[in-house]
Amino acid sequence: MSGSQFKGKYAGLVIRRGSKRSIIAVGHKILRIIYAMLKNNQHYKDPQIDYEKLVVDKNASRWIRALLEYGYITPLTA
């Protein structure tokens, strides 16, 4: 995983503004996102993270095991 949007924001600002101001700017961005989440009654989704890939990576072995168990696929024999 490459990191969140906050890590990218901090890395971009720290060169120009310094560490302390960058932390304040990232905190301000977090507050704006929290406000929008509460206002719109939505969950947070980082735009840089592929949530579908995370779910597939987590559950793929279980799905394959179930397909094998119920006979939808057959195991490969070498």
Phi and psi restraints in degrees (value plus and minus 20) as a CYANA .aco file:
   2 SER   PHI    -100.9   -60.9
   2 SER   PSI     -39.6     0.4
   3 GLY   PHI     101.5   141.5
   3 GLY   PSI     153.1   193.1
   4 SER   PHI    -112.8   -72.8
   4 SER   PSI     154.1   194.1
   5 GLN   PHI     -86.5   -46.5
   5 GLN   PSI     -44.5    -4.5
   6 PHE   PHI     -92.4   -52.4
   6 PHE   PSI     -56.7   -16.7
   7 LYS   PHI     -84.2   -44.2
   7 LYS   PSI     -63.0   -23.0
   8 GLY   PHI     -84.5   -44.5
   8 GLY   PSI     -60.5   -20.5
   9 LYS   PHI     -83.2   -43.2
   9 LYS   PSI     -65.1   -25.1
  10 TYR   PHI     -84.0   -44.0
  10 TYR   PSI     -65.8   -25.8
  11 ALA   PHI     -82.0   -42.0
  11 ALA   PSI     -56.0   -16.0
  12 GLY   PHI     -92.5   -52.5
  12 GLY   PSI     -52.6   -12.6
  13 LEU   PHI    -107.6   -67.6
  13 LEU   PSI     -51.7   -11.7
  14 VAL   PHI     -82.1   -42.1
  14 VAL   PSI     -50.3   -10.3
  15 ILE   PHI     -88.2   -48.2
  15 ILE   PSI     -62.5   -22.5
  16 ARG   PHI    -106.5   -66.5
  16 ARG   PSI     -58.1   -18.1
  17 ARG   PHI    -129.1   -89.1
  17 ARG   PSI     -38.7     1.3
  18 GLY   PHI      79.5   119.5
  18 GLY   PSI     146.6   186.6
  19 SER   PHI     -87.4   -47.4
  19 SER   PSI     -68.4   -28.4
  20 LYS   PHI     -84.7   -44.7
  20 LYS   PSI     -64.5   -24.5
  21 ARG   PHI     -87.4   -47.4
  21 ARG   PSI     -53.5   -13.5
  22 SER   PHI     -86.6   -46.6
  22 SER   PSI     -59.9   -19.9
  23 ILE   PHI     -82.7   -42.7
  23 ILE   PSI     -62.3   -22.3
  24 ILE   PHI     -83.3   -43.3
  24 ILE   PSI     -62.3   -22.3
  25 ALA   PHI     -84.7   -44.7
  25 ALA   PSI     -61.0   -21.0
  26 VAL   PHI     -87.6   -47.6
  26 VAL   PSI     -59.9   -19.9
  27 GLY   PHI     -80.6   -40.6
  27 GLY   PSI     -59.7   -19.7
  28 HIS   PHI     -84.6   -44.6
  28 HIS   PSI     -60.5   -20.5
  29 LYS   PHI     -83.7   -43.7
  29 LYS   PSI     -61.0   -21.0
  30 ILE   PHI     -82.4   -42.4
  30 ILE   PSI     -62.8   -22.8
  31 LEU   PHI     -82.5   -42.5
  31 LEU   PSI     -60.8   -20.8
  32 ARG   PHI     -83.3   -43.3
  32 ARG   PSI     -59.7   -19.7
  33 ILE   PHI     -87.9   -47.9
  33 ILE   PSI     -61.5   -21.5
  34 ILE   PHI     -82.6   -42.6
  34 ILE   PSI     -62.2   -22.2
  35 TYR   PHI     -79.7   -39.7
  35 TYR   PSI     -65.9   -25.9
  36 ALA   PHI     -84.8   -44.8
  36 ALA   PSI     -57.3   -17.3
  37 MET   PHI     -83.7   -43.7
  37 MET   PSI     -65.3   -25.3
  38 LEU   PHI     -88.9   -48.9
  38 LEU   PSI     -59.8   -19.8
  39 LYS   PHI     -84.7   -44.7
  39 LYS   PSI     -62.5   -22.5
  40 ASN   PHI    -115.1   -75.1
  40 ASN   PSI     -21.4    18.6
  41 ASN   PHI      33.4    73.4
  41 ASN   PSI      33.3    73.3
  42 GLN   PHI    -144.4  -104.4
  42 GLN   PSI     138.9   178.9
  43 HIS   PHI    -104.3   -64.3
  43 HIS   PSI     137.6   177.6
  44 TYR   PHI     -99.3   -59.3
  44 TYR   PSI     114.1   154.1
  45 LYS   PHI    -154.0  -114.0
  45 LYS   PSI      96.2   136.2
  46 ASP   PHI     -92.9   -52.9
  46 ASP   PSI     107.5   147.5
  47 PRO   PHI     -87.8   -47.8
  47 PRO   PSI     -37.6     2.4
  48 GLN   PHI    -112.6   -72.6
  48 GLN   PSI     -22.6    17.4
  49 ILE   PHI    -127.5   -87.5
  49 ILE   PSI     110.7   150.7
  50 ASP   PHI    -110.0   -70.0
  50 ASP   PSI      75.4   115.4
  51 TYR   PHI     -87.9   -47.9
  51 TYR   PSI     -53.0   -13.0
  52 GLU   PHI     -84.0   -44.0
  52 GLU   PSI     -61.1   -21.1
  53 LYS   PHI     -84.6   -44.6
  53 LYS   PSI     -58.6   -18.6
  54 LEU   PHI     -82.0   -42.0
  54 LEU   PSI     -61.5   -21.5
  55 VAL   PHI     -86.7   -46.7
  55 VAL   PSI     -63.2   -23.2
  56 VAL   PHI     -84.6   -44.6
  56 VAL   PSI     -65.3   -25.3
  57 ASP   PHI     -80.3   -40.3
  57 ASP   PSI     -57.2   -17.2
  58 LYS   PHI     -92.8   -52.8
  58 LYS   PSI     -56.9   -16.9
  59 ASN   PHI    -127.9   -87.9
  59 ASN   PSI     -24.1    15.9
  60 ALA   PHI     -79.0   -39.0
  60 ALA   PSI     -64.6   -24.6
  61 SER   PHI     -84.7   -44.7
  61 SER   PSI     -57.5   -17.5
  62 ARG   PHI     -86.8   -46.8
  62 ARG   PSI     -60.4   -20.4
  63 TRP   PHI     -84.9   -44.9
  63 TRP   PSI     -63.6   -23.6
  64 ILE   PHI     -84.7   -44.7
  64 ILE   PSI     -62.7   -22.7
  65 ARG   PHI     -80.0   -40.0
  65 ARG   PSI     -60.5   -20.5
  66 ALA   PHI     -87.3   -47.3
  66 ALA   PSI     -60.0   -20.0
  67 LEU   PHI     -83.9   -43.9
  67 LEU   PSI     -59.2   -19.2
  68 LEU   PHI     -85.0   -45.0
  68 LEU   PSI     -63.0   -23.0
  69 GLU   PHI     -82.9   -42.9
  69 GLU   PSI     -60.2   -20.2
  70 TYR   PHI    -110.5   -70.5
  70 TYR   PSI     -17.9    22.1
  71 GLY   PHI      61.8   101.8
  71 GLY   PSI      -4.6    35.4
  72 TYR   PHI     -96.6   -56.6
  72 TYR   PSI     -46.8    -6.8
  73 ILE   PHI    -153.2  -113.2
  73 ILE   PSI     137.0   177.0
  74 THR   PHI    -133.6   -93.6
  74 THR   PSI     127.1   167.1
  75 PRO   PHI     -89.6   -49.6
  75 PRO   PSI     125.2   165.2
  76 LEU   PHI    -100.3   -60.3
  76 LEU   PSI     111.6   151.6
  77 THR   PHI    -132.6   -92.6
  77 THR   PSI     113.3   153.3
